[in-house]
Amino acid sequence: MEPMKLYFDVRDIFRSPRLALSGKKIWLFLKANLFGFAIYWILSYIAFILAGNNFSDAINKFGLYPCIYCAENVSLFSHIIYWIGVAIWVISIFFACTAVSRITYKQLKGNDFYSVADAKKFVKNHLYPIILSWVTILLIAIFFGVGAIIFALIGKIPFVGEILFALFYILYFFGSVFTVYTLIVFITSLIYSPAIVATLEEDTMGTVFQSYSVTWSQPWRLVLYHLVLLPIVVIGITIFKWFWFAGYNLINIIFGADWLMGTKLYNIVGWATDLVNPQLGFCKFTQSSALHCDIVNQQTLLSLQDGTVLSSTEYIAGTIVAIILFILLMSIFSYGLSILSVGETIIFTIFKKKSNDENLLYRSDEDDISDDESDQNIDDASEKEKVDSTD
């Protein structure tokens, strides 16, 4: 297996949309998003209920997209429950980022057969550095912040405080600069921890060190490369979304004809669309076959905006269609994350080549070492069999 030929410059970033358009990568993000969203949704409504809100009223008002900041008289405990749901969703995405980065790294090395199961196993074996690395960096910044508060309190002591403040001012200054730098490193770690763990297989402290190293050695490339990557993500999502919506509209045009499903299609797909995306315009045919678009708002789960009440079979069909539409909507978001994750993996590979002249594509990882050991064990067993047969 030959590694992919890279330029190790900005040109490699333009490979991201193509490499990200992979069933394995989108599926990993899709599962993470669906799982994270489900937890977020459940905990959000638990927070509403604990705040004294009626569940029926809340679900009619917010539907699939609850936001606790749109509710009134919400307690601190409800906010904590809500943000736990947000945190679980974010952590799920971080794990998916690491899995996708690992698949991308293997693909760059020439291994196109690295499976989702292998990626999940890798993430399972490297759970802590994925999260604890940026948590550690944040704690470092908090430590310096708390230290600054303590020294400021000492500075309030009459006479002695002023003298100590003046004597140690230079230390305070450089400590403040380091704190600002650490906060920048924290952002870098949020972006690159999955790629660092996936490519270098670092532990928590190793990932922290690599985050500081990248921020220090590649500051301008960090900025400039993302000025290239982020528009690529937006363009990729736009194109991907266009194909999804083109398929959606084509179904409505064909099946919505008066001599085919007609009103029945409007009832089913209109209700499902209203449930999944309240602001999405649903295109339908009127009796005069003139195509137009209604903007629907989620006001009730029991009928369409125009008051049309669905039959029981239409509710069942609409629920199934709503689930499919929601998954398709999440797949658009997942493809965007896939482009971002692939791009960050490529960028980190470029950084290592530029800073240390280290080509990560020729680096032996833990899978390669494991395969070599397996091959060696097989060879040893074969030699032993030959010796035994000779005896």
RASUL-V879303 format. One line per field, one symbol per residue. ss: DSSP state (a for helix, b for strand, c for the rest). phi: phi as a letter, one per 20 degrees, with the letter a starting at -180 (. if undefined). Layout:
BEGIN
ss: ???
phi: ???
END
This chain:
BEGIN
ss: cccccccccaaaaaaaaaaaccaaaaaaaaaaaaaaaaaaaaaaaaaaaaccccaaaaaaaacccccaaacccccaaaaaaaaaaaaaaaaaaaaaaaaaaaaaaaaacccccccaaaaaaaaaacaaaaaaaaaaaaaaaaaaaaaaaaaaaaaccccaaaaaaaacaaaaaaaaaaaaaaaaaaaaaaaaaaaaaaaacccaaaaaaaaaaaaaacaaaaaaaaaaaaaaaaaaaaaaaaaaaaaaaaaaaaacccccccaaaaaaaaaaaaaaccccbbbbbcccccbbbbbcccccccbcccccbccaaaaaaaaaaaaaaaaaaaaaaaaaaaaaaaaaaaaaaaaaaaaacccaaacccaaaaaaaaaaaaaaaaaaaaaaaaac
phi: .efffdelbffffffgfffffcgffffffffffffffgfgffffffffffenefffffffedlfcfcffeedleffffffgffffffffffgffffgffffffffffffoeedfeffffffffgecffffdfffffffffffgfffgffffffffffgmffffffffdgffffffffffffffffgfgfgfdggffffeelfefffffffffffffecfffgfffffefffffffffffgfffffffffffffffeggedflfffgfffffffffebgeefdebeegemefbcdedcfdbedbffenfeeffffffffffffffffffffffffffffffffffffffffgfffedldeffdeeeffffffffffffffffffffffffff
END
